[in-house]
Amino acid sequence: MTNSLADSALVRACRGQDVPHPPVWFMRQAGRSLPEYRKIRSGVGMLESCRRPELVTEITLQPVRRHGVDAAILFSDIVVPLSAAGVDLDIVAGTGPVVAAPIRTAADVAALPALDPAQVDFVAESVRLLLPELGATPLIGFAGAPFTLASYLIEGGPSRTYLKTKAMMYGDPQLWHTLCARLADITLAFLRVQVDAGVSAIQLFDSWAGALSEADYRAYVQPHSARVLNGLADAGVPRIHFGVGTGLLLSAMGEAGADVVGVDWRTPLDRAADIVGPGHSLQGNLDPAVLFAPWEVVEREARRVVAEGKAARGHVFNLGHGVMPETDPDMLTRLVELVHSL
């Protein structure tokens, strides 16, 4: 990481250092809320979009140009390393990732391929193309956490109940841990490619972890997330860990090895700071739905989030989940300007 990137507001806030203003970026900032994104993605499938470095570069840069955010996040998807390794899946519009042959047996787990870093050369090339374009703006790399990836593979796609996932977790713990250990290796390899290519921070998304109790999280999930996060302890970049509906898991998620714990909109940041403890920064956590309210409401809620974030060692302003596709881009731009003024 160059000196300018190490001194960026994002990296400094992640490390608990003084910043001139709270750094701000948005999960799903590069996406369907932007007309330029919809135009450039027209007729190109999601997985194919992620495999084209020039397209990834342009899409990643779009919100930086438009909103003036303090960080870019690499345009990709959490199932990209699984697809690259050879898992037969597709990202279906309006549905999400769909796996052709869900994993249900020991033979299925044994057949899960490892990830060769060469299989995601297109990701490394995307990072290399982005760095000179971004200059002093840091680039965040990311991956899906083992639990969420396992859930996709077992369920065969998105789920509301995670019945098949929990059936394996409770019914065959040894098989579950074998699967998650393999996925931790894939995730770590995928993040290493991004770090080696030059990203300034990484985020581990455990989107579905909120479906678990704290006891189950600690027993079945935390060891595998810790394997990933601790595997990057020597990488020299901040590690962010985020999940949805994880208010009861924040302490355990922080213990998994993250420098920054992402908080969804359900838990006030000052309360989250008490739960996570003084050794971590926080990221979050404006409710994405607030952006559909009048500006005076958005301003009031954003000021509240910034004020509550001061209880943490450091604070990265973000939404409590991703930008909704129907969001007015001008509202995001205005929100960035407000946060910078604070």
GULO-411607 format. One record per residue (C-alpha): residue in three letters; x negated, z negated, y; residue number from 1. Coordinates in pm, 1 decimal. Each point is the difference from the previous one (the first is absolute). Layout:
// residues N
+------+----------+----------+----------+-----+
! code !     east !       up !    north ! pos !
+------+----------+----------+----------+-----+
!  ALA !        X !        Z !        Y ! NUM !
...
+------+----------+----------+----------+-----+
//
This chain:
// residues 342
+------+----------+----------+----------+-----+
! code !     east !       up !    north ! pos !
+------+----------+----------+----------+-----+
!  MET !      0.0 !      0.0 !      0.0 !   1 !
!  THR !   -136.4 !     95.3 !    342.3 !   2 !
!  ASN !    -43.8 !   -263.1 !    269.3 !   3 !
!  SER !    293.4 !    139.8 !    197.3 !   4 !
!  LEU !    230.4 !    -22.3 !   -302.5 !   5 !
!  ALA !   -119.9 !   -350.0 !    -88.5 !   6 !
!  ASP !     77.4 !    -97.6 !    359.4 !   7 !
!  SER !    345.2 !    160.5 !     -2.4 !   8 !
!  ALA !    300.9 !   -219.4 !     69.3 !   9 !
!  LEU !    131.1 !     50.9 !   -353.2 !  10 !
!  VAL !   -316.3 !   -110.7 !   -177.8 !  11 !
!  ARG !    -59.6 !   -288.4 !    239.1 !  12 !
!  ALA !    355.7 !   -130.6 !    -43.1 !  13 !
!  CYS !    -30.0 !     28.9 !   -377.0 !  14 !
!  ARG !   -313.8 !   -213.6 !     18.3 !  15 !
!  GLY !    152.1 !   -254.8 !    236.7 !  16 !
!  GLN !   -212.4 !    101.2 !    297.9 !  17 !
!  ASP !    113.0 !     24.0 !    362.4 !  18 !
!  VAL !    187.5 !    317.4 !     97.7 !  19 !
!  PRO !    112.3 !    136.6 !    338.9 !  20 !
!  HIS !    353.0 !     46.3 !   -135.5 !  21 !
!  PRO !    167.7 !    -14.8 !   -340.4 !  22 !
!  PRO !    -93.0 !    317.7 !   -187.1 !  23 !
!  VAL !    306.1 !    192.8 !   -113.3 !  24 !
!  TRP !     69.8 !    257.5 !   -267.7 !  25 !
!  PHE !    307.2 !     71.0 !   -210.9 !  26 !
!  MET !     48.2 !     33.8 !   -370.4 !  27 !
!  ARG !    136.8 !    353.4 !    -60.5 !  28 !
!  GLN !   -103.9 !     96.4 !    353.3 !  29 !
!  ALA !    -95.9 !    342.6 !   -138.3 !  30 !
!  GLY !    328.2 !    120.1 !   -141.0 !  31 !
!  ARG !    355.3 !    114.6 !     37.3 !  32 !
!  SER !     64.3 !   -164.2 !    336.8 !  33 !
!  LEU !   -224.8 !    265.8 !    157.6 !  34 !
!  PRO !    133.5 !    354.3 !     50.4 !  35 !
!  GLU !   -353.3 !    137.6 !    -22.2 !  36 !
!  TYR !    -31.9 !   -161.3 !   -343.6 !  37 !
!  ARG !    325.7 !    149.3 !   -124.1 !  38 !
!  LYS !   -110.1 !    340.9 !    124.7 !  39 !
!  ILE !   -343.3 !     -2.4 !   -163.6 !  40 !
!  ARG !    134.9 !   -140.3 !   -328.4 !  41 !
!  SER !    279.3 !    257.3 !    -22.9 !  42 !
!  GLY !     -5.6 !    159.8 !   -344.6 !  43 !
!  VAL !   -296.3 !   -207.4 !   -121.8 !  44 !
!  GLY !     56.2 !   -269.1 !   -263.8 !  45 !
!  MET !   -121.4 !   -353.1 !     61.5 !  46 !
!  LEU !   -268.3 !     -4.6 !   -268.5 !  47 !
!  GLU !   -124.0 !    342.7 !    104.0 !  48 !
!  SER !    -15.4 !   -118.3 !    362.1 !  49 !
!  CYS !   -220.9 !   -290.1 !   -105.3 !  50 !
!  ARG !   -240.0 !    235.6 !   -179.3 !  51 !
!  ARG !    -70.9 !    223.8 !    301.4 !  52 !
!  PRO !   -270.0 !   -159.2 !    219.2 !  53 !
!  GLU !     74.6 !    213.2 !    305.6 !  54 !
!  LEU !    368.6 !    -87.9 !    -21.0 !  55 !
!  VAL !    -76.0 !   -368.9 !    -61.3 !  56 !
!  THR !   -225.6 !      3.0 !    305.2 !  57 !
!  GLU !    262.6 !    147.9 !    228.5 !  58 !
!  ILE !    278.6 !   -228.5 !   -121.5 !  59 !
!  THR !   -219.5 !   -310.2 !     29.5 !  60 !
!  LEU !    -93.1 !     91.0 !    357.4 !  61 !
!  GLN !    354.1 !     70.7 !    121.2 !  62 !
!  PRO !    105.8 !   -359.8 !     76.6 !  63 !
!  VAL !   -336.9 !    -78.1 !    156.9 !  64 !
!  ARG !     45.7 !    286.4 !    244.7 !  65 !
!  ARG !    365.0 !    -73.6 !     68.9 !  66 !
!  HIS !     13.9 !   -380.2 !      9.0 !  67 !
!  GLY !   -354.7 !   -109.4 !     86.9 !  68 !
!  VAL !     -6.8 !   -247.2 !   -289.4 !  69 !
!  ASP !   -314.7 !   -202.5 !    -64.9 !  70 !
!  ALA !    -48.2 !    130.2 !   -354.4 !  71 !
!  ALA !     79.8 !    295.9 !   -219.3 !  72 !
!  ILE !    103.7 !    -43.3 !   -361.2 !  73 !
!  LEU !    -96.0 !    265.8 !   -248.6 !  74 !
!  PHE !    295.0 !    218.8 !    -92.5 !  75 !
!  SER !     45.2 !    -39.0 !   -374.0 !  76 !
!  ASP !    224.1 !   -174.5 !   -253.6 !  77 !
!  ILE !    -53.3 !   -291.5 !   -235.3 !  78 !
!  VAL !     52.5 !    220.7 !   -308.5 !  79 !
!  VAL !   -267.7 !    252.9 !    101.7 !  80 !
!  PRO !   -275.3 !   -159.1 !   -215.1 !  81 !
!  LEU !    234.2 !    -13.8 !   -300.7 !  82 !
!  SER !     84.1 !    367.4 !     38.9 !  83 !
!  ALA !   -365.5 !     90.1 !     51.8 !  84 !
!  ALA !    -97.1 !   -189.6 !   -315.4 !  85 !
!  GLY !    246.8 !    204.4 !   -201.9 !  86 !
!  VAL !    329.7 !   -194.0 !     -3.9 !  87 !
!  ASP !    291.2 !    246.6 !     -4.4 !  88 !
!  LEU !    204.3 !    -92.7 !    306.1 !  89 !
!  ASP !    153.2 !    147.8 !    310.5 !  90 !
!  ILE !    122.0 !   -131.4 !    333.3 !  91 !
!  VAL !    360.9 !    112.9 !     20.5 !  92 !
!  ALA !    150.0 !     34.6 !    346.6 !  93 !
!  GLY !    266.0 !   -262.2 !     58.3 !  94 !
!  THR !   -101.6 !   -194.1 !   -312.7 !  95 !
!  GLY !   -372.5 !    -74.6 !      0.3 !  96 !
!  PRO !   -252.2 !      9.2 !   -283.6 !  97 !
!  VAL !    145.7 !    101.3 !   -337.2 !  98 !
!  VAL !   -211.0 !    -38.5 !   -315.5 !  99 !
!  ALA !     61.5 !    253.0 !   -278.0 ! 100 !
!  ALA !    -89.9 !   -233.5 !   -288.5 ! 101 !
!  PRO !     38.9 !   -368.0 !     97.2 ! 102 !
!  ILE !   -237.1 !   -253.7 !   -154.1 ! 103 !
!  ARG !    174.0 !   -228.6 !   -248.5 ! 104 !
!  THR !   -234.6 !    -56.6 !   -297.8 ! 105 !
!  ALA !   -357.6 !    -98.1 !    -80.2 ! 106 !
!  ALA !    -70.5 !    362.6 !    -87.8 ! 107 !
!  ASP !    126.2 !    106.3 !    343.4 ! 108 !
!  VAL !   -231.1 !   -250.2 !    169.7 ! 109 !
!  ALA !   -295.2 !    110.2 !   -211.6 ! 110 !
!  ALA !     66.1 !    359.8 !    102.8 ! 111 !
!  LEU !     -7.6 !    -79.8 !    373.3 ! 112 !
!  PRO !   -302.3 !    191.4 !    133.8 ! 113 !
!  ALA !   -271.1 !   -148.6 !    216.3 ! 114 !
!  LEU !    -71.0 !    144.1 !    343.4 ! 115 !
!  ASP !   -320.3 !    197.5 !     49.0 ! 116 !
!  PRO !    -89.2 !    -12.2 !    371.8 ! 117 !
!  ALA !    -61.6 !    375.3 !    -15.6 ! 118 !
!  GLN !    372.4 !     42.0 !    -68.9 ! 119 !
!  VAL !     77.5 !   -117.2 !    353.0 ! 120 !
!  ASP !   -269.8 !    195.3 !    183.3 ! 121 !
!  PHE !    276.7 !    133.3 !    221.7 ! 122 !
!  VAL !     55.6 !   -353.0 !    131.3 ! 123 !
!  ALA !   -367.8 !    -46.1 !     83.1 ! 124 !
!  GLU !     -2.2 !    340.5 !    169.7 ! 125 !
!  SER !    305.3 !    -96.1 !    206.1 ! 126 !
!  VAL !   -177.4 !   -314.7 !    122.7 ! 127 !
!  ARG !   -313.2 !    198.2 !     84.7 ! 128 !
!  LEU !    205.5 !    247.7 !    203.2 ! 129 !
!  LEU !    185.6 !   -278.0 !    180.8 ! 130 !
!  LEU !   -289.9 !   -217.0 !    113.2 ! 131 !
!  PRO !   -139.3 !    232.4 !    268.6 ! 132 !
!  GLU !    352.3 !     75.8 !    123.5 ! 133 !
!  LEU !     86.3 !   -368.3 !     29.5 ! 134 !
!  GLY !   -323.3 !   -107.4 !    169.0 ! 135 !
!  ALA !     34.5 !   -367.8 !     95.5 ! 136 !
!  THR !    347.4 !    -30.6 !   -157.7 ! 137 !
!  PRO !    -30.1 !   -167.1 !   -341.8 ! 138 !
!  LEU !    144.5 !    155.6 !   -313.1 ! 139 !
!  ILE !    182.0 !   -216.1 !   -255.7 ! 140 !
!  GLY !    -13.2 !     96.8 !   -365.6 ! 141 !
!  PHE !    252.5 !   -131.7 !   -248.7 ! 142 !
!  ALA !    118.0 !    -23.7 !   -357.9 ! 143 !
!  GLY !    285.0 !   -143.8 !   -201.6 ! 144 !
!  ALA !    -51.9 !   -337.8 !   -165.5 ! 145 !
!  PRO !      4.4 !    -23.0 !   -381.6 ! 146 !
!  PHE !    343.4 !   -166.6 !    -19.3 ! 147 !
!  THR !    176.1 !    266.4 !    204.6 ! 148 !
!  LEU !   -176.1 !    282.6 !   -183.5 ! 149 !
!  ALA !     84.7 !   -159.7 !   -333.3 ! 150 !
!  SER !    364.2 !    -24.8 !    103.4 ! 151 !
!  TYR !     17.7 !    370.4 !     81.7 ! 152 !
!  LEU !   -164.1 !     88.7 !   -330.6 ! 153 !
!  ILE !    223.5 !   -225.7 !   -208.5 ! 154 !
!  GLU !    329.7 !     65.8 !    177.6 ! 155 !
!  GLY !    -68.5 !    372.1 !     33.8 ! 156 !
!  GLY !     85.2 !    -10.3 !    368.6 ! 157 !
!  PRO !    137.7 !   -228.4 !    270.8 ! 158 !
!  SER !    208.3 !   -295.2 !   -118.0 ! 159 !
!  ARG !    221.7 !   -269.0 !    148.4 ! 160 !
!  THR !    -22.1 !   -241.9 !   -292.2 ! 161 !
!  TYR !   -341.5 !     60.1 !   -164.3 ! 162 !
!  LEU !    157.7 !    -85.3 !   -334.0 ! 163 !
!  LYS !   -237.9 !    205.5 !   -213.3 ! 164 !
!  THR !   -299.3 !   -122.8 !    198.4 ! 165 !
!  LYS !     93.1 !   -364.8 !    -40.0 ! 166 !
!  ALA !     90.7 !     54.4 !   -365.6 ! 167 !
!  MET !   -361.3 !    102.7 !    -68.2 ! 168 !
!  MET !   -141.9 !   -267.5 !    228.3 ! 169 !
!  TYR !    190.4 !   -281.9 !   -169.3 ! 170 !
!  GLY !     32.0 !    147.9 !   -348.5 ! 171 !
!  ASP !   -354.2 !    124.8 !    -57.2 ! 172 !
!  PRO !   -235.8 !   -165.9 !    247.8 ! 173 !
!  GLN !   -309.3 !    129.6 !   -176.1 ! 174 !
!  LEU !    116.5 !    360.7 !     32.8 ! 175 !
!  TRP !    100.6 !    -64.5 !    360.2 ! 176 !
!  HIS !   -342.8 !   -133.0 !     92.6 ! 177 !
!  THR !   -170.1 !    288.3 !   -179.6 ! 178 !
!  LEU !    204.9 !    248.8 !    201.3 ! 179 !
!  CYS !    -60.9 !   -177.4 !    331.0 ! 180 !
!  ALA !   -374.1 !    -28.2 !    -68.9 ! 181 !
!  ARG !    -15.5 !    377.5 !    -50.7 ! 182 !
!  LEU !    195.7 !     54.9 !    319.9 ! 183 !
!  ALA !   -227.5 !   -238.5 !    189.2 ! 184 !
!  ASP !   -295.7 !    212.9 !   -106.7 ! 185 !
!  ILE !    176.5 !    316.9 !    119.7 ! 186 !
!  THR !     92.1 !   -160.6 !    331.5 ! 187 !
!  LEU !   -346.1 !   -138.2 !     59.1 ! 188 !
!  ALA !   -160.2 !    336.2 !    -76.2 ! 189 !
!  PHE !    242.6 !    172.7 !    237.2 ! 190 !
!  LEU !    -73.0 !   -243.3 !    282.3 ! 191 !
!  ARG !   -374.1 !     24.1 !    -60.5 ! 192 !
!  VAL !     18.7 !    375.3 !     54.5 ! 193 !
!  GLN !    164.5 !    -60.8 !    336.7 ! 194 !
!  VAL !   -244.8 !   -273.2 !    101.6 ! 195 !
!  ASP !   -299.8 !    209.2 !   -100.8 ! 196 !
!  ALA !    139.7 !    290.6 !    202.7 ! 197 !
!  GLY !     17.1 !   -219.8 !    310.8 ! 198 !
!  VAL !    335.1 !   -175.0 !     53.7 ! 199 !
!  SER !    -19.4 !   -307.8 !    222.9 ! 200 !
!  ALA !    258.1 !   -213.1 !   -184.9 ! 201 !
!  ILE !    215.9 !     17.2 !   -310.0 ! 202 !
!  GLN !    354.9 !   -113.3 !    -72.3 ! 203 !
!  LEU !    127.5 !    -91.7 !   -344.9 ! 204 !
!  PHE !    375.3 !     59.3 !    -21.1 ! 205 !
!  ASP !    191.8 !   -213.3 !   -249.5 ! 206 !
!  SER !    334.8 !    134.1 !    109.7 ! 207 !
!  TRP !    203.8 !   -152.8 !   -281.5 ! 208 !
!  ALA !   -167.1 !   -339.3 !    -42.8 ! 209 !
!  GLY !    288.0 !   -166.6 !    182.7 ! 210 !
!  ALA !    204.6 !     35.4 !   -320.2 ! 211 !
!  LEU !   -202.3 !   -285.3 !   -153.0 ! 212 !
!  SER !     -5.5 !   -377.4 !     22.1 ! 213 !
!  GLU !   -320.8 !   -162.1 !    121.1 ! 214 !
!  ALA !    -73.8 !   -131.0 !   -349.4 ! 215 !
!  ASP !     40.6 !    345.9 !   -154.3 ! 216 !
!  TYR !   -205.1 !    158.1 !    277.8 ! 217 !
!  ARG !   -286.2 !   -240.5 !    -61.2 ! 218 !
!  ALA !     13.3 !     45.4 !   -377.6 ! 219 !
!  TYR !     60.5 !    373.2 !    -32.4 ! 220 !
!  VAL !   -104.9 !    169.5 !    323.7 ! 221 !
!  GLN !   -249.5 !   -194.8 !    210.5 ! 222 !
!  PRO !   -293.8 !     33.6 !   -245.7 ! 223 !
!  HIS !     24.1 !    379.7 !     10.6 ! 224 !
!  SER !     38.8 !     26.4 !    376.3 ! 225 !
!  ALA !   -294.2 !   -239.5 !     31.2 ! 226 !
!  ARG !   -204.6 !    227.4 !   -226.2 ! 227 !
!  VAL !     56.5 !    282.9 !    248.0 ! 228 !
!  LEU !    -47.8 !   -195.8 !    321.2 ! 229 !
!  ASN !   -300.3 !   -198.6 !   -120.8 ! 230 !
!  GLY !   -147.0 !    322.2 !   -134.1 ! 231 !
!  LEU !    -24.6 !    110.9 !    362.8 ! 232 !
!  ALA !   -148.3 !   -324.9 !    131.6 ! 233 !
!  ASP !   -334.9 !    172.3 !     51.2 ! 234 !
!  ALA !    148.4 !    311.4 !    162.2 ! 235 !
!  GLY !    -34.0 !   -126.8 !    356.3 ! 236 !
!  VAL !    353.6 !     94.5 !    101.4 ! 237 !
!  PRO !    303.5 !   -223.0 !     60.5 ! 238 !
!  ARG !    249.5 !    -21.6 !   -286.4 ! 239 !
!  ILE !    371.3 !    -13.8 !     83.0 ! 240 !
!  HIS !    259.0 !    -99.9 !   -261.6 ! 241 !
!  PHE !    369.1 !     77.0 !     56.9 ! 242 !
!  GLY !    324.6 !    -36.0 !   -189.9 ! 243 !
!  VAL !    370.8 !      3.4 !     78.0 ! 244 !
!  GLY !    215.6 !   -308.5 !    -49.7 ! 245 !
!  THR !   -309.4 !   -209.0 !    -66.3 ! 246 !
!  GLY !     65.1 !   -297.2 !    228.2 ! 247 !
!  LEU !    -30.3 !   -240.3 !   -294.2 ! 248 !
!  LEU !   -316.7 !    174.4 !   -121.2 ! 249 !
!  LEU !   -203.5 !      6.1 !    320.6 ! 250 !
!  SER !   -230.3 !   -285.1 !    -97.1 ! 251 !
!  ALA !    -67.4 !    149.6 !   -342.8 ! 252 !
!  MET !    -54.6 !    345.6 !    148.3 ! 253 !
!  GLY !   -256.0 !   -140.4 !    241.2 ! 254 !
!  GLU !   -178.3 !   -171.9 !   -288.5 ! 255 !
!  ALA !    -31.7 !    336.4 !   -175.1 ! 256 !
!  GLY !   -285.1 !     89.4 !    233.0 ! 257 !
!  ALA !    142.6 !    171.5 !    307.7 ! 258 !
!  ASP !   -139.9 !    -45.6 !    350.0 ! 259 !
!  VAL !    339.1 !     87.0 !    147.0 ! 260 !
!  VAL !    342.2 !    -74.6 !   -145.8 ! 261 !
!  GLY !    280.5 !    233.3 !     99.1 ! 262 !
!  VAL !    330.7 !   -171.3 !     69.8 ! 263 !
!  ASP !    338.7 !    169.3 !    -13.3 ! 264 !
!  TRP !    266.3 !    -67.3 !    262.4 ! 265 !
!  ARG !    165.3 !   -287.8 !   -185.9 ! 266 !
!  THR !   -264.4 !   -265.1 !     70.8 ! 267 !
!  PRO !   -103.8 !    -91.8 !    356.9 ! 268 !
!  LEU !   -373.9 !     43.8 !     47.0 ! 269 !
!  ASP !    -57.2 !   -355.7 !    119.6 ! 270 !
!  ARG !    158.5 !   -127.4 !   -320.5 ! 271 !
!  ALA !   -196.9 !    254.8 !   -203.2 ! 272 !
!  ALA !   -321.9 !   -123.7 !    162.9 ! 273 !
!  ASP !     72.0 !   -351.3 !   -127.4 ! 274 !
!  ILE !     72.9 !    131.2 !   -350.1 ! 275 !
!  VAL !   -301.0 !    230.9 !    -28.1 ! 276 !
!  GLY !   -247.1 !   -237.1 !    164.5 ! 277 !
!  PRO !   -270.5 !     32.5 !    264.4 ! 278 !
!  GLY !   -236.4 !    229.0 !   -189.7 ! 279 !
!  HIS !    212.3 !    312.3 !     35.8 ! 280 !
!  SER !    130.9 !    228.3 !    269.9 ! 281 !
!  LEU !    358.8 !    124.0 !    -12.9 ! 282 !
!  GLN !    157.7 !    342.1 !     38.0 ! 283 !
!  GLY !    359.1 !     64.2 !    103.1 ! 284 !
!  ASN !    281.1 !    -36.4 !     43.8 ! 285 !
!  LEU !    270.1 !    155.8 !    221.5 ! 286 !
!  ASP !    313.4 !     93.5 !   -193.7 ! 287 !
!  PRO !      2.6 !    384.5 !    -14.9 ! 288 !
!  ALA !    375.6 !     -8.3 !     70.1 ! 289 !
!  VAL !    -63.4 !   -159.1 !    341.0 ! 290 !
!  LEU !   -131.1 !    337.5 !    117.5 ! 291 !
!  PHE !    357.9 !    130.1 !     -6.2 ! 292 !
!  ALA !    113.5 !   -260.7 !    253.9 ! 293 !
!  PRO !    -19.0 !     37.5 !    380.8 ! 294 !
!  TRP !   -347.4 !    -27.1 !    150.2 ! 295 !
!  GLU !     57.2 !   -345.4 !    144.8 ! 296 !
!  VAL !     59.6 !   -127.6 !   -353.9 ! 297 !
!  VAL !   -310.1 !    175.8 !   -132.3 ! 298 !
!  GLU !   -209.0 !   -147.4 !    280.7 ! 299 !
!  ARG !    134.0 !   -350.6 !    -54.8 ! 300 !
!  GLU !    -63.1 !     11.5 !   -374.5 ! 301 !
!  ALA !   -345.8 !    152.4 !     37.6 ! 302 !
!  ARG !   -100.9 !   -271.4 !    245.1 ! 303 !
!  ARG !    125.8 !   -260.4 !   -245.9 ! 304 !
!  VAL !   -207.7 !    150.4 !   -283.6 ! 305 !
!  VAL !   -312.7 !      5.2 !    217.6 ! 306 !
!  ALA !     57.0 !   -360.9 !    108.7 ! 307 !
!  GLU !     51.5 !   -117.3 !   -358.9 ! 308 !
!  GLY !   -305.1 !    196.6 !   -112.8 ! 309 !
!  LYS !   -222.4 !   -213.7 !    221.5 ! 310 !
!  ALA !     32.9 !   -276.9 !   -258.2 ! 311 !
!  ALA !   -214.1 !    202.2 !   -240.6 ! 312 !
!  ARG !   -376.6 !     44.1 !     -3.5 ! 313 !
!  GLY !     58.1 !    361.6 !    104.7 ! 314 !
!  HIS !    305.7 !    220.9 !     33.7 ! 315 !
!  VAL !     50.0 !    371.6 !    -64.4 ! 316 !
!  PHE !    335.3 !    108.8 !    141.4 ! 317 !
!  ASN !    205.8 !    209.6 !   -239.2 ! 318 !
!  LEU !    351.8 !     34.0 !   -127.5 ! 319 !
!  GLY !    120.3 !   -218.5 !   -283.1 ! 320 !
!  HIS !     28.0 !    313.8 !   -215.3 ! 321 !
!  GLY !    -34.7 !    373.2 !     52.3 ! 322 !
!  VAL !    135.4 !    209.9 !    286.5 ! 323 !
!  MET !    345.8 !    126.4 !    -90.1 ! 324 !
!  PRO !     37.4 !    380.6 !      4.3 ! 325 !
!  GLU !    276.1 !    -14.1 !    262.6 ! 326 !
!  THR !   -213.6 !   -195.2 !    249.7 ! 327 !
!  ASP !    -37.7 !    151.6 !    347.0 ! 328 !
!  PRO !   -373.8 !     75.4 !     37.5 ! 329 !
!  ASP !     18.7 !    -76.3 !    371.2 ! 330 !
!  MET !    101.7 !   -356.0 !    -83.7 ! 331 !
!  LEU !   -318.6 !    -41.9 !   -204.5 ! 332 !
!  THR !   -213.5 !    136.9 !    281.9 ! 333 !
!  ARG !    163.7 !   -236.5 !    245.9 ! 334 !
!  LEU !    -48.7 !   -291.5 !   -238.7 ! 335 !
!  VAL !   -374.7 !     74.0 !    -27.6 ! 336 !
!  GLU !    -28.0 !      0.2 !    378.0 ! 337 !
!  LEU !    180.5 !   -334.8 !     18.4 ! 338 !
!  VAL !   -219.0 !   -167.1 !   -262.6 ! 339 !
!  HIS !   -312.5 !    129.2 !    172.4 ! 340 !
!  SER !    121.6 !   -152.7 !    325.9 ! 341 !
!  LEU !     18.8 !   -340.6 !   -171.4 ! 342 !
+------+----------+----------+----------+-----+
//
